[in-house]
């Protein structure tokens, strides 16, 4: 017995050895793929010591040239073609714990070492990560059967076949109607449209009509703007401690309009990155650049404006990469990217694109776009016409730019060398007391013969001098300072100057009673030539128009405006990422590994950056958007990590499909997002039933292969909008400043900030979620509960959670009780006489299909329970109806309870 | 077994169980077709060149994000009560006794203390200001406590004082953010969010991270100070309020009785069970359990937030004022919450900013009143936790966001009307008790006028590292991937203050 067993063992051993030898022999020839086999091991086991952060022993595995270069020992660690001669392999196999790599970590297993050996044997070839290679046209898989409705389905089906999964049947019409409506317009469809679709004979054709109609609706933009506002970290406040309000809602409206008119994505990006670079930008193009002004502004006392200006610029860099290019670039602020092909100085080269704008973290948030009403706009047009005829194009352009953007000016807070003057009120403005002196450093006075400045003076009798080079320097202008309430603009003329000078402003006022008394406040200074065209016909009249326009109190919004060339900033590498330790100077440029997408004629500024971003060779822009649109509809991106397509992001589930969609977006659809969305929504993949079968539960619980329709909880916006729309109270009003729907008292309670939440009245109580006023430090609580993004920085992806606090919102929040009340009243009015028919009708408004008998019974029982309760407690009935007059209190109140339950049903808060 | 041994035994057992649970879940995720959760975390747990240092043990389970989880190592503390005196109390009138400063009282501040320094309000040359309180040594540990805290002075043998804490932020909001989120800017998760992310919470009927405020205003940094930053929003602090609903939306709507609420949740769940039968989606089951939990929370939260049923001696001990919003009530609530298994309770008491610009902001009036309002409650908290055997597993931390200057504040060069001190970053006192912290110990020392630390200097990151350590985390390995790199509470700093660990 014993012998026999041993013999058996022996046979087994021999067999085992044969298998190993065979497999080794076979595997030695097997081609190694760098990206899928070698790079993951490097990232996991090697790169923390041999990469972008540390280069132990002078060896790095981040770039090919580094990997095969000589290390500290003088010899390369990898000799292509010679695994046995490569130090890397020796070190992996070494028995000496001081030698063996990974140092002080678990050794690589045999498979991993084998991969390295074969890879070196085969020449240690580097592979570029797929996402950094240009998108190519992909061959559509050849699949059989008639399930596929478009190309998307062929890609999906190919993978399903591999997984031995079968697609689900098409969902029923009510489900599809609701799904498409929530996805395309974020709320219930118009009644007529719904009826047309549900009753049409040809379902397929009707579906297409439905989709087209929904996409043509103004509601489409309101739905899809949410996605982008998260990326753009749009909010109605400035952030940081004070977190006071900011007027930037026109940007939100711009995004809605852009989606509605299907602005091609390349234009959408170009206008937001470089709208101010267009010749004669339109207001809309300027407003688009507010994308970059959604950064935070720090109004707090004692803070350094430059520190927070830099913080805003860094945020622009990170948002561009993470939001538009699915690349985590923030790493590179402090050191080379540990995994992806981006070097430390490349962060700052990229930053240089954004580092030359006029915004300086000042409280007024200059530069602001000045928007003139019709009558002023007529004046501006006629002034522009006059300038065109009478002065040089440059001068004409200068005047126009000044009137539109208020730039270029010098903000008063940059003044220094002050005597009897301070930068006061938490860094808001330059203040003068009696006998004040302040310097404005390095002003270009070439051909300048005028100072225009904005100020406020509380006292008459002051006089000011403009001096050159030192406090007692030559006076080039001297004038009386008119007093008056509020800020006003004043022009002071002087003889034309030459050269760059430090300019000193001096001020005296004999009527000052107290040496500590602050008398004059300054906002900005502009040194420029006087209004041009002197002597030309109409000069005085047009000069007057100029002043009317300049002094007009107009609607504004923060925008991007480039520094004039004589005040441009230099950009430096920040050592270890800290702005106070500048290193070498750098110039604007994109990372070398992606520079191939830079058009030859691109200028080295934001306009050029936009050209690079939207160049069809740019591998990331279209992939990122195609992936984002897919995630919106299917719940998970093809690359799940929307923020990272790099080597540390998740692998795409359907890489070829992603490339196909990206290619389509750029080429077939000429960057039309609507057309790509339509392609997705028309696919059979999208239209599948979302029931989970035992087979798919077992094989694909998380629906990664799409053998069924996606089923997910609605977003915070969809919940509010849908509930308002089925309750029949949703306001159709579009655009305008953020509104303050009901929220409990005491949510806003911030010190040093007088802002209050004033509950909206009238239809503003029932506006779509997207119009809700968004305070960064205290966002609308019920939307945050449903995973709304706080929007402090770019939020490329919302993570869905499921918590009891969400249930409490839709169960108890007065705003939702209000919706239940109106829902009940609507059911009562339009749902027939019987309570059951009312409930059934209400359910149909939510789900477009009849309620099941069992569910109706559950809800009807709830009604009866509530009715009994309210008959005993009629006072409670009045309470839940909140002042609503009705002839039947207990009955109506009981229906409110049912309506509240209906709005909490799983199917009500889920997209099936 | 002694009580301590019993506790230790229970902790080990619980840790094993939760570990097992975590393993099962992990296993499930891995084995299930895609392992979405596991894969997501796995892929995201990459790092900025710190590959080996990420904490692979934390698994974010979106369906049950708050279930209790085992920490990487057995921590001494199960929960934390952090008492933050917003506005920054003066160490020189409470714990840091400086007789030498008394001798300098009224003299001009030496230039050596002013050179290169930036203060929030002091300009020119201020006068030195001696301690505005009488000090005595207390207990066996002979710790100095002023007569501002007569009750607390009896507890010094249960406490470890950190006398040389410093910060680099001299404005309230950034300094508060730094202490609680590890960054002076908005957007990072707060300590309580990290704790609940890493450990979940013991009581699923209550929020895991509760915030209570008193003193008439929120802390200067607003809600961000208990925000979840880049962690999933489920981990943000839930503010329990003494006015209005104790938790937002926890009360039944006006006119809906509790029975009716129960009936309606039953109806919702009955309908959802039918939905599950039709769709077979596990998410529906999860929704059913969330609604059940919401209902239980509706019962538990007001119950635990109601202090009326506490015995009279407890009210007397804490000095509560039932029906009002005050610090004493909040401290009692903190004890009740921790007792019920809440992981992290954060208190903010506003009004400690004793500049001397008014009577309520003065060292001789305002500060004394504030001290009176906290003296009994903090003493009672330690005693009460001790009596209940909870102090050993509850870490209590008391402190402000920075200290106060040994100089009297002179705003815009003019002496303030009352005795007051400006914000001071170089030295202040924080104390810790329970949760495995040494008893009757003092760590660190300041110079003879309490201006700067001379030994045992610690900062916000060290305190965070120590708190995480007591909860069972290595602060360097406890990370979350965001913007392409692993973020930790302590950023790139922090050392555990081993000297104060028992």
HADDOCK unambig.tbl for C-alpha pairs under 7 A between the chains (distance, minus, plus):
assign (segid A and resid 44 and name CA) (segid B and resid 51 and name CA) 6.36 0.50 0.50
assign (segid A and resid 47 and name CA) (segid B and resid 49 and name CA) 6.42 0.50 0.50
assign (segid A and resid 48 and name CA) (segid B and resid 49 and name CA) 3.90 0.50 0.50
assign (segid A and resid 48 and name CA) (segid B and resid 50 and name CA) 5.18 0.50 0.50
assign (segid A and resid 48 and name CA) (segid B and resid 51 and name CA) 5.36 0.50 0.50
assign (segid A and resid 53 and name CA) (segid B and resid 49 and name CA) 5.82 0.50 0.50
assign (segid A and resid 240 and name CA) (segid B and resid 185 and name CA) 6.87 0.50 0.50
assign (segid A and resid 240 and name CA) (segid B and resid 186 and name CA) 6.29 0.50 0.50
assign (segid A and resid 241 and name CA) (segid B and resid 173 and name CA) 6.02 0.50 0.50
assign (segid A and resid 241 and name CA) (segid B and resid 221 and name CA) 5.72 0.50 0.50
assign (segid A and resid 328 and name CA) (segid B and resid 483 and name CA) 5.25 0.50 0.50
assign (segid A and resid 328 and name CA) (segid B and resid 484 and name CA) 4.75 0.50 0.50
assign (segid A and resid 330 and name CA) (segid B and resid 483 and name CA) 6.12 0.50 0.50
assign (segid A and resid 330 and name CA) (segid B and resid 484 and name CA) 6.90 0.50 0.50
assign (segid A and resid 331 and name CA) (segid B and resid 48 and name CA) 6.63 0.50 0.50
assign (segid A and resid 331 and name CA) (segid B and resid 484 and name CA) 6.36 0.50 0.50
assign (segid A and resid 331 and name CA) (segid B and resid 485 and name CA) 6.40 0.50 0.50
assign (segid A and resid 338 and name CA) (segid B and resid 48 and name CA) 5.68 0.50 0.50
assign (segid A and resid 338 and name CA) (segid B and resid 49 and name CA) 5.42 0.50 0.50
assign (segid A and resid 648 and name CA) (segid B and resid 43 and name CA) 6.37 0.50 0.50
assign (segid A and resid 648 and name CA) (segid B and resid 46 and name CA) 6.36 0.50 0.50
assign (segid A and resid 649 and name CA) (segid B and resid 43 and name CA) 6.28 0.50 0.50
assign (segid A and resid 649 and name CA) (segid B and resid 44 and name CA) 6.84 0.50 0.50
assign (segid A and resid 650 and name CA) (segid B and resid 43 and name CA) 5.82 0.50 0.50
assign (segid A and resid 691 and name CA) (segid B and resid 279 and name CA) 4.39 0.50 0.50
assign (segid A and resid 691 and name CA) (segid B and resid 280 and name CA) 6.50 0.50 0.50
assign (segid A and resid 692 and name CA) (segid B and resid 279 and name CA) 5.69 0.50 0.50
assign (segid A and resid 692 and name CA) (segid B and resid 280 and name CA) 5.22 0.50 0.50
assign (segid A and resid 692 and name CA) (segid B and resid 281 and name CA) 5.86 0.50 0.50
assign (segid A and resid 698 and name CA) (segid B and resid 33 and name CA) 6.52 0.50 0.50
assign (segid A and resid 699 and name CA) (segid B and resid 33 and name CA) 5.06 0.50 0.50
assign (segid A and resid 700 and name CA) (segid B and resid 33 and name CA) 4.97 0.50 0.50
assign (segid A and resid 700 and name CA) (segid B and resid 34 and name CA) 6.30 0.50 0.50
assign (segid A and resid 701 and name CA) (segid B and resid 32 and name CA) 6.93 0.50 0.50
assign (segid A and resid 701 and name CA) (segid B and resid 33 and name CA) 6.07 0.50 0.50
assign (segid A and resid 701 and name CA) (segid B and resid 34 and name CA) 6.94 0.50 0.50
assign (segid A and resid 702 and name CA) (segid B and resid 34 and name CA) 6.48 0.50 0.50
assign (segid A and resid 702 and name CA) (segid B and resid 36 and name CA) 6.55 0.50 0.50
assign (segid A and resid 749 and name CA) (segid B and resid 217 and name CA) 6.47 0.50 0.50
assign (segid A and resid 749 and name CA) (segid B and resid 218 and name CA) 6.08 0.50 0.50
assign (segid A and resid 750 and name CA) (segid B and resid 217 and name CA) 6.94 0.50 0.50
assign (segid A and resid 750 and name CA) (segid B and resid 218 and name CA) 5.93 0.50 0.50
assign (segid A and resid 750 and name CA) (segid B and resid 220 and name CA) 6.62 0.50 0.50
assign (segid A and resid 750 and name CA) (segid B and resid 222 and name CA) 5.97 0.50 0.50
assign (segid A and resid 751 and name CA) (segid B and resid 217 and name CA) 6.59 0.50 0.50
assign (segid A and resid 751 and name CA) (segid B and resid 218 and name CA) 6.89 0.50 0.50
assign (segid A and resid 751 and name CA) (segid B and resid 220 and name CA) 5.80 0.50 0.50
assign (segid A and resid 777 and name CA) (segid B and resid 222 and name CA) 6.43 0.50 0.50
assign (segid A and resid 777 and name CA) (segid B and resid 223 and name CA) 6.01 0.50 0.50
assign (segid A and resid 777 and name CA) (segid B and resid 224 and name CA) 5.83 0.50 0.50
assign (segid A and resid 778 and name CA) (segid B and resid 223 and name CA) 6.29 0.50 0.50
assign (segid A and resid 787 and name CA) (segid B and resid 233 and name CA) 6.24 0.50 0.50
assign (segid A and resid 792 and name CA) (segid B and resid 187 and name CA) 6.39 0.50 0.50
assign (segid A and resid 799 and name CA) (segid B and resid 232 and name CA) 6.69 0.50 0.50
assign (segid A and resid 801 and name CA) (segid B and resid 62 and name CA) 5.64 0.50 0.50
assign (segid A and resid 801 and name CA) (segid B and resid 234 and name CA) 6.90 0.50 0.50
assign (segid A and resid 802 and name CA) (segid B and resid 62 and name CA) 6.96 0.50 0.50
assign (segid A and resid 802 and name CA) (segid B and resid 63 and name CA) 6.25 0.50 0.50
assign (segid A and resid 803 and name CA) (segid B and resid 290 and name CA) 5.90 0.50 0.50
assign (segid A and resid 804 and name CA) (segid B and resid 290 and name CA) 4.71 0.50 0.50
assign (segid A and resid 804 and name CA) (segid B and resid 291 and name CA) 6.08 0.50 0.50
assign (segid A and resid 804 and name CA) (segid B and resid 293 and name CA) 5.91 0.50 0.50
assign (segid A and resid 804 and name CA) (segid B and resid 294 and name CA) 4.60 0.50 0.50
assign (segid A and resid 805 and name CA) (segid B and resid 294 and name CA) 6.73 0.50 0.50
assign (segid A and resid 807 and name CA) (segid B and resid 291 and name CA) 5.96 0.50 0.50
assign (segid A and resid 807 and name CA) (segid B and resid 294 and name CA) 6.31 0.50 0.50
assign (segid A and resid 808 and name CA) (segid B and resid 249 and name CA) 5.60 0.50 0.50
assign (segid A and resid 808 and name CA) (segid B and resid 250 and name CA) 6.21 0.50 0.50
assign (segid A and resid 808 and name CA) (segid B and resid 294 and name CA) 6.24 0.50 0.50
assign (segid A and resid 809 and name CA) (segid B and resid 249 and name CA) 5.90 0.50 0.50
assign (segid A and resid 812 and name CA) (segid B and resid 249 and name CA) 5.27 0.50 0.50
assign (segid A and resid 812 and name CA) (segid B and resid 250 and name CA) 6.95 0.50 0.50
assign (segid A and resid 812 and name CA) (segid B and resid 251 and name CA) 6.76 0.50 0.50
assign (segid A and resid 812 and name CA) (segid B and resid 252 and name CA) 5.84 0.50 0.50
assign (segid A and resid 812 and name CA) (segid B and resid 253 and name CA) 5.44 0.50 0.50
assign (segid A and resid 813 and name CA) (segid B and resid 249 and name CA) 5.26 0.50 0.50
assign (segid A and resid 814 and name CA) (segid B and resid 253 and name CA) 7.00 0.50 0.50
assign (segid A and resid 855 and name CA) (segid B and resid 271 and name CA) 5.58 0.50 0.50
assign (segid A and resid 858 and name CA) (segid B and resid 267 and name CA) 5.88 0.50 0.50
assign (segid A and resid 858 and name CA) (segid B and resid 271 and name CA) 6.91 0.50 0.50
assign (segid A and resid 859 and name CA) (segid B and resid 267 and name CA) 6.53 0.50 0.50
assign (segid A and resid 862 and name CA) (segid B and resid 263 and name CA) 6.66 0.50 0.50
assign (segid A and resid 862 and name CA) (segid B and resid 264 and name CA) 6.45 0.50 0.50
assign (segid A and resid 862 and name CA) (segid B and resid 267 and name CA) 6.62 0.50 0.50
assign (segid A and resid 866 and name CA) (segid B and resid 260 and name CA) 6.41 0.50 0.50
assign (segid A and resid 876 and name CA) (segid B and resid 255 and name CA) 4.11 0.50 0.50
assign (segid A and resid 876 and name CA) (segid B and resid 256 and name CA) 6.87 0.50 0.50
assign (segid A and resid 877 and name CA) (segid B and resid 255 and name CA) 6.01 0.50 0.50
assign (segid A and resid 879 and name CA) (segid B and resid 254 and name CA) 5.69 0.50 0.50
assign (segid A and resid 879 and name CA) (segid B and resid 255 and name CA) 4.75 0.50 0.50
assign (segid A and resid 880 and name CA) (segid B and resid 254 and name CA) 5.46 0.50 0.50
assign (segid A and resid 880 and name CA) (segid B and resid 255 and name CA) 4.52 0.50 0.50
assign (segid A and resid 880 and name CA) (segid B and resid 256 and name CA) 6.74 0.50 0.50
assign (segid A and resid 901 and name CA) (segid B and resid 264 and name CA) 5.99 0.50 0.50
assign (segid A and resid 901 and name CA) (segid B and resid 268 and name CA) 5.90 0.50 0.50
assign (segid A and resid 904 and name CA) (segid B and resid 268 and name CA) 6.87 0.50 0.50
assign (segid A and resid 905 and name CA) (segid B and resid 268 and name CA) 5.70 0.50 0.50
assign (segid A and resid 905 and name CA) (segid B and resid 272 and name CA) 6.55 0.50 0.50
assign (segid A and resid 906 and name CA) (segid B and resid 272 and name CA) 5.87 0.50 0.50
assign (segid A and resid 906 and name CA) (segid B and resid 284 and name CA) 6.77 0.50 0.50
